[in-house]
Amino acid sequence: MPGRRSTSAPPPAPDTVGDVIRWAVFSCALVPVVLIWYGTSPAGAAGAALGLAGVTAACRYLLRRSERCAQRYGCDGEGSGVQRGGRHTRRQTPVD
C-alpha cells in the first residue's frame, strides 16, 4: 500500500511547545491592533504588546527548560514519578 510507514521508524513527536509559542507571538501582534482599532492610545497598545512579549518570552524559556529536563531524566509523565499528589497510603495521625 502506498503511504504506509515503516514500523521501525517512530513518527516524529509534535512540537507542541513551538505551537504554543507561535500562537502567543500571533497574539502579541494581534492584541495591539485590536486595541488601537477600538480606540486605545498607541502608547497603551505598545505597552500591552511589550507586556505580552515579556510574558511570552518567560513562558517560552520555562517550557523549553522543562523539555530539556524531561529529556535529560527520561520523564515521559506516565509512571515516572512526575505527577505527585493523590492518596497517601500511610496514615498520619497527630500524637496525643
N, C-alpha and C positions, 0 to 999 in steps of 0.2 A: 504494500500500500504506500503510495506516496505521502509524504508528510509525517510519517511516523518517526519518532525519536528513538535513538538507541537507548537501551536500558542501562548501559554502562556509564553514560554521562548524565549527571543530575541536572535538572533545569536550573538556570541561573536564579538566584534569590532576587526578589523585587527590592528596589531601592526605596523603601518606604520613607526613610529619613529625607532623602532627596525630594520626594514628592511633597512632603510636608513643608520643606524649605521653599520649594518653588511656589506653592500656594501662599506662603507667608510673604514672599517677595512680591507676588502679584497683589496681595492686599496692601502692602506698603505703598505700592504705586497707585492703587485704585482709591484708597481712602482719601488722600488729599484732593484728588479730582472731584470726588463726590462732595467733600466738604466745601470746596470752592464753588461747585455748582449750586449748592444750597445756601450760599451767602456768607460762609465763614471767611474771615480775612486770610490773605495769603500767608501771613506770618503764623497764624494759628494752624493752618493746614500744614505748613512746613514743620512746625513744632510737633504736630501729631505724627507726621511722616518720620521725623527723627526718633521720636519715642518708639514707634513701631519697629523701626530699623534696629534700634538698640535691643529691644526685646527679642526680635528675630535672631540677631547675632548671638545673644546669650543662649537662646534655645538651641540654635544650631550647634554651638560649642558643647552644650551638655548632652545633646543627642549623639553627636559623633564620639564624645568621650565614653558614653555608656556603651556604644557599639564596640569601641576598641577594648573596653574592659570585658565585655561579653565574649569577644573573640579570644582574648588572652586567657581567660579562665574557662572557656568552653561552656559557658552558660547558655542553655537554649530555652530556659524559662519553664521547662517541664521536668519536674522531679529532680532538679539540681539544687534545691535549697534556696532558690532565688526568691520565691514567694514565701513570705513569712506570715505568721498570724494564725488565726483559726483556733481550734480547740486544743487545750493543753491536756495531756493525759495524766499528769501527776496532780494530785490535789494539794493545794497550798492553802492551809488554814492558819489563822493567827494563833499564836501561843497564848494560852490562858494563864 
